[in-house]
Amino acid sequence: MDYQDQLPLSEAVYFILLSLLPGPKHGYAIMKDVEALSDTRVRLSTGTLYGALKRLLESGWVRREAGDGVGENGRQRKEYALTRLGRAILEAEAERLERLVAITQERASEEGWL
């Protein structure tokens, strides 16, 4: 299936999906992982994170799961997991980025600056 009409992803969405690649996480863990993965370039506020997660849930790229812990408010912590569609979108974006890098490297080597 061709996912090109869904691309490019924003940097925040890319890192959220990438954060969920190893397995489900709760919101705070996603925020910290995105910050680490992006070398602190992307710092998500709670509003930005949960707004993005809402859109990702509606798109079917992420699903909500019951977490294994209890949050500060005494309620069960919700976790988010990547769906098969979300994984495919992430893979398509990674391939798109690889093509951009390859094109850049080819042109740069022709020009002698890489």
N, C-alpha and C positions, 0 to 999 in steps of 0.2 A: 504494500500500500504506500502511496505517496503522501508524505506529510508536509510537503513544501509550503502549502498554503498556511500552515501553522507557524512557520518560521519567518524571521529569526525570533528567538526568545529574548526577553529582557534578561539582563545579567542576574537580577534577583531571582527570576523564575528558574533560570538555568541552574543556579546554585541550590535552590530549594529542591528541585528534582534530583540533582546530583547528591545532595545530602541524604535523600531517602533511598538511594540506590542500594546501600548495604542492608537496609531493613527499616521497619517503622521507628518513628521518633515522635516525641511530644514537642510542642511548640518551642519551648525554651531550648531544647537540645538542637532543634533545627536552626534557631537563631545563632547559637554558639558555633555549630558546625559550618554554617554559611560564612560566618566571620573568619573562621580558621581556613576554610578552603579558599577563600578569596584573599587571603593574606591581609585581612582587616579592611580591604577596599569596600566590601559590601557589609554594611551594618544595618540590619533590619529592625525597625521599630516594631512593637507588637501590632500596631494598626496596619502597617505595611504587610507584615507576615500573615496576619489573619485575613486581610483583604485578598492577598494572593492565594492563600489556601482555599478561601471560599470560591474563587474563580477556578482553581484547579479541581476542586471537588465537582463543581458544576460542569466542567469540561470532561470529567471522567478520567483525568490524568492521575488523580490521587483519590484514595478512599480513607475514610475514618475508621479507626479500630479502637476498641476499648483498651486502654493502657493497663499496665500492671501496677501502677502506683496511685497515690492519692495526692492531689495538689494542695496548695496552702489553704484553699477555701473549703477543704474537706470533701470535695467531690472527686470522683474517679477521674484521673488524668486521661485525656483523649490523645491517641496517637494517630499519626498519619502515615500511610504507606503508598508507595508507588504502584500504580496499576500496570497491566500489560501495555495499555495505550500510552501511559506516561513514560514507560521505559522506551517504547518505540519512538516517541517524540524526542526524548533525551538523546537517543542514539542518532536520530536524523540530524539533530542540531550539532552533535559532536562531529558527524561526518561533514556537515556543511562547513564547520570551522576548520577542519582538517584541509578541505579543499581550498579555503581562503589562504591558509598558511602555505600550502604547496604552491599556489599561484604567486604569492608574494615572494617566496624564496626563489622561484624560477626567474621572475622578473628582476629581483634584486641581484641575483648572480650574473644575469646578462649585463646589468649595469655596473657590476663590480663593487657593490656596496654591502654585500653580505657574504 
